[in-house]
Structure formats: structure tokens, C-alpha cells
Amino acid sequence: MGCVIAGGGPAGVMLALLLARSGVEVTLLEKHGDFLRDFRGDTIHPSTIQVLDELGLAQEFLRLPHRKAYQLSLVTDRGEVRLASLRRLRGAYNYIAFVPQWDFLNLLTSAAGRYPGFRMVLNAEAYDLIREDGAVRGLRYRDASGEHEIRADLTVAADGRHSVLRERAGLRPENLGAPMDVVWFRLPRESGDRDDTFLRIAPGRIMVAINRESYWQLAFVILKGGYDEMTARGIDALRRPVSELMPWMADRVAGIESYDDVSVLTVALDRLRRWHRPGFLCIGDAAHAMSPVFGVGINLAVQDAVATANLLAGPLRSGAPIPESALHRLQRRRMPPTRLTQAAQRLVQDRVISPALTRSLDPSRLPPDLTKIPLLNRLTAGFIGHGVRPEHVAVREV
Ligand SMILES: Cc1cc2nc3c(=O)[nH]c(=O)nc-3n(C[C@H](O)[C@H](O)[C@H](O)COP(=O)(O)OP(=O)(O)OC[C@H]3O[C@@H](n4cnc5c(N)ncnc54)[C@H](O)[C@@H]3O)c2cc1C
């Protein structure tokens, strides 16, 4: 019966690939019809590129249109500071690759499609669990043709921060708090624009600009729940601060004609105390929603998938029942990196983002150029690039 996974984000797609590659029957359900949604992160960190390398996919990945970021910069009213340089990072990859997430997910699903055990169903929304004898034995989903059941030895919820299956399993995350939401929109790039992706911060305002070659993908950070008030003030409530933060873009902001041109992304930071039930496991944002701080959520989701495959591919392939203790081992392995990463995200949210958005940030408390302190740079770059407890593919291709 193998494994059924709800959710075709980084966690679900990577797990499906790893299991199919190791000879497990796996069905991946994704409620949308494609991966072409623009509300996902773009940052593929060295830990994930290393996993792709171990799967023999790094060269194919690096042929996708991408930009490499070797350092992270913060632009303030006083000038620019470098927060981390990844150039001296251990390992073969010392940069963050900015790749539209749909390209990354398409690459993984087409790699998974080379294995006979892989099946993907798009436009398929999981809505309930099948329970028998005190254990989860699969799930129910609906698509255009009606309602269906899939039975499985292991049912994985990789359906993101609003996980329906997690809720159906009676698991509730503990909210750790996020002070912000993100307004997401595009403006054209022009010759002569700077080349990198950067963070711009000023009293009351924070913005991230991602270079996507022909356009800037922009993330304007607002206080949580502030979007309605912003829209009530009209489109100038967005255009004006963008022009003030980046005067070199002022001539382009008229391109944001109305709030129809933008979307609001709600930010959450939470985690489950318990990630499993008999026959059922949550991974990725379904187990721990990540804030965009450090751009590590995709990478943590991928690490969860690698650890899950390493621990469970063998038992799944053999068809032996999966004891709940094996699921708990996975939770024990992945909980410390989750806690530490979320603690660091909270620190930045509390010490920088909240005070900046409420205009109480003392600019002298912003970090100096951290790359000038080699030990600190090594720690920061390692934390961002490799994460805490990086996972390596340990299951063989069958
Ligand atoms: C504003 C914002 C910006 C971010 N930027 C970054 C960034 O730059 N870099 C980074 O690394 N992280 C970023 N993150 C965090 C990152 O998006 C997540 O941590 C990461 O996507 C988690 O991956 P996942 O596979 O667990 O879940 P998701 O990416 O949320 O994927 C879940 C998938 O499940 C599908 N799904 C949902 N419900 C069902 C259902 N019932 N049935 C079937 N399918 C279902 C969804 O359509 C989706 O495809 C950001 C987060 C936010 C809020």
C-alpha cells in the first residue's frame, strides 16, 4: 500500500521523490492544478543543493534560470551592511540559488516520474483521514470527478501551514507569534538597476527586493492584520512608501494600478508538540510553520523529507507495519533544528522587525557588518546556508 502524501510543496514533493526512488509506492496529491503560484519562497540554500547533488540532480537544477547570492545585505538610511557572506562556507555550494519555486518543484516531480512507484494527482484536495483499529490507514480526497479514498501504510500531511489533515488528526499547533504580514507585488527591472537581492529597512518600513531578471519581485512588510487599513487608504498607501524606500523605483510605482495587482501573504510561526499518530505523520509547515526570516522554510521542509525517507523508506518498501515509535524518532530528530531555527526567527522578529515597523527601532542597534568578524560570519553563514543538523540522503536508489 506504500505511502500517500497530501501537499505538493517542497516537503511533499521531495519526500515523494525520495520514496519513489527507493522503490516505495507513493501517491502525491496536490490541490492545485500546477505549481505556478507566486506565494512561495525562492531561496534554495546550500543544504538543499547538496541534497540535489546527492540525488544526481544538482547539474539539472543549476541549468534552471537562477541567480546566485553569495552574501546577504541590509540597506539602511545610513548605508549598506553585509549580514553574512557564504563564500567561505564548507562544501561544494557556497551560495543561495534564487529559483522560482515552480521550476524547483517541476524539476523534482519530473525526476520522481522516472520511477514506476510514483503517482501524482493534481487538482486533488485531501479532506479527511481513513481510520481503522485506532490507526490512520489512508485518506479521502476530492477532485473534479468526485470523492475518492487512498489506503496507505503511512499517510503524510505535507499540506502546509493550514493543514486540514493535521486538524483531522486532532493535532493543534502552538502559536509562537509573527508580528507581520507581507504584501507581494512586481515592478519592472531596468538596465542600470542593482543586480542583487536585498533587504531595505527604514523607520516604519521594511522591504525585500528579489531580482527575477525582467522584474523585481517585491515583498513589502506590514504589521500583522494591517492590510485592510492599508487598502482603505488607497493605492498610494503602498506606492508612496515604496518610492520613499527606493527612490530609484519611484518612476515605476504607477505600474501598481490597484490592489488587484498585489497579494497579501499571511505569516505564521507555530509548531506541533506531537507530529504523529499511528500511521500518520506531519512534516514541513504542517508540523512547524516558518516565518520568511532567513528564507529557510523551504530548506527545513526539504530536510524533514530527507530525514523521513532515511528512517522510513526501508519499512515502507518491505510492507512491514510502521510502529509509531519510528514516527516519534523522526520527530525527535527534526524537533531540535526546528526549535533553534524558530528561536532565531523570533529573535529577529522581536528585535528588528517589530521595532522597525512600529518606528521604535534604534538604528544603532542594527547589526554592524558581520562579515568583518570571521567567527560570527562563519556561524551566521553556516546557520543560514546549512541549517542546524543538515540531513544527507542515506537511502539507496532501487
Ligand atoms: C510571505 C512568506 C515568504 C516566504 N519566503 C520564503 C523564502 O523566500 N524562502 C523559504 O525557504 N521559505 C520562505 N517562506 C516559508 C516557506 O514558504 C515554507 O516554510 C515552505 O513553503 C514550507 O513547505 P511545505 O512543503 O511544508 O508547505 P507549502 O509550501 O505550504 O506546500 C503545501 C502544499 O500543499 C498543498 N495543499 C494544501 N492543502 C492541501 C490539501 N488539503 N490537499 C492537497 N494539497 C494541499 C498546497 O497547495 C501546497 O502546494 C515564506 C513564507 C511566507 C509566509
The ligand as an SDF file (V2000), in Angstrom:
LIG
                    3D

 53 58  0  0  0  0  0  0  0  0999 V2000
    5.4750   35.5590    2.9280 C   0  0  0  0  0  0  0  0  0  0  0  0
    6.3330   34.3480    3.0450 C   0  0  0  0  0  0  0  0  0  0  0  0
    7.5330   34.3130    2.3630 C   0  0  0  0  0  0  0  0  0  0  0  0
    8.3590   33.1930    2.4810 C   0  0  0  0  0  0  0  0  0  0  0  0
    9.5470   33.2060    1.8230 N   0  0  0  0  0  0  0  0  0  0  0  0
   10.3530   32.1420    1.9470 C   0  0  0  0  0  0  0  0  0  0  0  0
   11.5910   32.1110    1.2410 C   0  0  0  0  0  0  0  0  0  0  0  0
   11.9530   33.0310    0.4900 O   0  0  0  0  0  0  0  0  0  0  0  0
   12.3670   31.0210    1.3880 N   0  0  0  0  0  0  0  0  0  0  0  0
   11.9980   29.9600    2.1680 C   0  0  0  0  0  0  0  0  0  0  0  0
   12.7810   28.9850    2.2690 O   0  0  0  0  0  0  0  0  0  0  0  0
   10.8450   29.9620    2.8320 N   0  0  0  0  0  0  0  0  0  0  0  0
   10.0080   31.0200    2.7380 C   0  0  0  0  0  0  0  0  0  0  0  0
    8.8270   31.0170    3.3980 N   0  0  0  0  0  0  0  0  0  0  0  0
    8.4540   29.8280    4.1690 C   0  0  0  0  0  0  0  0  0  0  0  0
    8.0750   28.7250    3.1760 C   0  0  0  0  0  0  0  0  0  0  0  0
    7.0860   29.2070    2.2720 O   0  0  0  0  0  0  0  0  0  0  0  0
    7.5340   27.4670    3.8600 C   0  0  0  0  0  0  0  0  0  0  0  0
    8.2500   27.1970    5.0430 O   0  0  0  0  0  0  0  0  0  0  0  0
    7.6320   26.2670    2.9260 C   0  0  0  0  0  0  0  0  0  0  0  0
    6.9280   26.5390    1.7170 O   0  0  0  0  0  0  0  0  0  0  0  0
    7.0600   25.0200    3.5710 C   0  0  0  0  0  0  0  0  0  0  0  0
    6.9600   23.9740    2.6110 O   0  0  0  0  0  0  0  0  0  0  0  0
    5.8340   22.8650    2.7490 P   0  0  0  0  0  0  0  0  0  0  0  0
    6.0360   21.9220    1.6080 O   0  0  0  0  0  0  0  0  0  0  0  0
    5.8420   22.3050    4.1170 O   0  0  0  0  0  0  0  0  0  0  0  0
    4.4550   23.6260    2.6150 O   0  0  0  0  0  0  0  0  0  0  0  0
    3.8730   24.5110    1.4230 P   0  0  0  0  0  0  0  0  0  0  0  0
    4.9480   25.1130    0.6340 O   0  0  0  0  0  0  0  0  0  0  0  0
    2.8660   25.4040    2.0590 O   0  0  0  0  0  0  0  0  0  0  0  0
    3.1370   23.4460    0.4950 O   0  0  0  0  0  0  0  0  0  0  0  0
    1.9210   22.8510    0.8670 C   0  0  0  0  0  0  0  0  0  0  0  0
    1.2570   22.3510   -0.3970 C   0  0  0  0  0  0  0  0  0  0  0  0
    0.0900   21.6150   -0.0370 O   0  0  0  0  0  0  0  0  0  0  0  0
   -0.9800   21.9610   -0.8920 C   0  0  0  0  0  0  0  0  0  0  0  0
   -2.2030   21.6850   -0.1300 N   0  0  0  0  0  0  0  0  0  0  0  0
   -2.7130   22.3920    0.8910 C   0  0  0  0  0  0  0  0  0  0  0  0
   -3.8100   21.7920    1.3820 N   0  0  0  0  0  0  0  0  0  0  0  0
   -3.9860   20.6670    0.6370 C   0  0  0  0  0  0  0  0  0  0  0  0
   -4.9500   19.6210    0.6630 C   0  0  0  0  0  0  0  0  0  0  0  0
   -5.9460   19.6140    1.5570 N   0  0  0  0  0  0  0  0  0  0  0  0
   -4.8470   18.6190   -0.2420 N   0  0  0  0  0  0  0  0  0  0  0  0
   -3.8370   18.6050   -1.1690 C   0  0  0  0  0  0  0  0  0  0  0  0
   -2.9110   19.5880   -1.2350 N   0  0  0  0  0  0  0  0  0  0  0  0
   -2.9780   20.5930   -0.3340 C   0  0  0  0  0  0  0  0  0  0  0  0
   -0.7540   23.4280   -1.1880 C   0  0  0  0  0  0  0  0  0  0  0  0
   -1.4080   23.8220   -2.3850 O   0  0  0  0  0  0  0  0  0  0  0  0
    0.7770   23.4760   -1.3110 C   0  0  0  0  0  0  0  0  0  0  0  0
    1.2030   23.2060   -2.6310 O   0  0  0  0  0  0  0  0  0  0  0  0
    7.9830   32.1090    3.3120 C   0  0  0  0  0  0  0  0  0  0  0  0
    6.7680   32.1420    3.9910 C   0  0  0  0  0  0  0  0  0  0  0  0
    5.9550   33.2560    3.8710 C   0  0  0  0  0  0  0  0  0  0  0  0
    4.6600   33.3050    4.6200 C   0  0  0  0  0  0  0  0  0  0  0  0
  1  2  1  0
  2  3  1  0
  2 52  2  0
  3  4  2  0
  4  5  1  0
  4 50  1  0
  5  6  2  0
  6  7  1  0
  6 13  1  0
  7  8  2  0
  7  9  1  0
  9 10  1  0
 10 11  2  0
 10 12  1  0
 12 13  2  0
 13 14  1  0
 14 15  1  0
 14 50  1  0
 15 16  1  0
 16 17  1  0
 16 18  1  0
 18 19  1  0
 18 20  1  0
 20 21  1  0
 20 22  1  0
 22 23  1  0
 23 24  1  0
 24 25  2  0
 24 26  1  0
 24 27  1  0
 27 28  1  0
 28 29  2  0
 28 30  1  0
 28 31  1  0
 31 32  1  0
 32 33  1  0
 33 34  1  0
 33 48  1  0
 34 35  1  0
 35 36  1  0
 35 46  1  0
 36 37  1  0
 36 45  1  0
 37 38  2  0
 38 39  1  0
 39 40  1  0
 39 45  2  0
 40 41  1  0
 40 42  2  0
 42 43  1  0
 43 44  2  0
 44 45  1  0
 46 47  1  0
 46 48  1  0
 48 49  1  0
 50 51  2  0
 51 52  1  0
 52 53  1  0
M  END
$$$$
